[in-house]
Amino acid sequence: LPPSLDEYEHEELRVVRGPRSGITIAVAVHSTSRGPAIGGCRLKPYSSVGEAVADVLRLSRAMTLKCALADLPHGGGKTVAVVPGSPMNPHAREELILDIADTIGQLGGRYITGPDIGTTPEDMALIHRRTPGGAFCRPETLGGSGNSSAATARGVRAALDAAVGHVHHADSVAGLRIGVIGFGSVGRLLSESLAADGANVIITDVNDRLRSSALDRGIAWTGADLLREDLDVLVPAATGGLLDADAATACRARLVVGPANNQLASDDIDARLRERGITWVPDVIAGAGGIIHAVCREELACDEQETNARIDAIGAKVTRILTHADTHEITTLQAADAVIAHPEPTPARWPWST
Ligand code: PHE
């Protein structure tokens, strides 16, 4: 599991045992070349420190790409903590969050965190209190931009609509069969918006207890493997690594687009998907709505309208990436890289040319 030297292109990796909590915390700063690194804080019962480190390295690397594609003045970073499998008591949890805040503080402003799997806006408030400026997405009542799930869902919707236009030549999701894997906060909001616009949405989640809340919203639920279902669009909205070699072979949807981070189990999977004629929208662009919202509201002083416009611009970026991939016969991930490397030329506006 330890990353290869090729994969380790990071500026810094800090692995500490929290002095209060005794819990292993890993913070990776992948790049600060565009600005301070940003990326969420994930609490997960990893089976080893090696697994946690490998995850934080991959997740932080993806954040660099995410920020660059979203044209934000930031690089990528990430925090993970190896929590126990069972829920922690509030005091132990608070000690862990304070340990995380101190670790972020030690980086002297080179990394700012945000919520991710296992953490909340309230946790961000605690981090910010201990390390001012160390966290995005504090609750709105405390001066932050709050939960970023709605913004993430909005961005996925923009990506999905653009990709549906590109792949299925449809200008609406009405009547499309869309399978969503993961009924967490983003998966839920997205499913509701798709169903409201007439899509046939089918949900699955490892947590079968969420079934009734899907059915209450009039959304179909299945215990079956959505990879093998006949779908127009597959939406990965759970944890990463869904797309491995087997999944790439089994997938029956022509379009895969969703917010889960690190959807590819390894870097070569996008080529396999391409060979099979499956269009995969890189997660680094589909899931960028959350960070766009946080940075626009908290740093760039954009109002809600401007922020939404920047989130919706994910759609145009997706169209550009998919078109570039088709034209140059490369994978969508390679195309995403190329779109960063070759920014849209700005037309020269010399005073004498008008
Ligand atoms: N979970 C978010 C992401 O991966 C993390 C984040 C949100 C970081 C908002 C900063 C601000 O994109």
Residues whose N, C-alpha, C, O or C-beta is under 5 A from the ligand:
A	BS01	LIG	I38 G39 G40 T113 G114 P115 D116 F136 S148 G287 G290 I291 A294
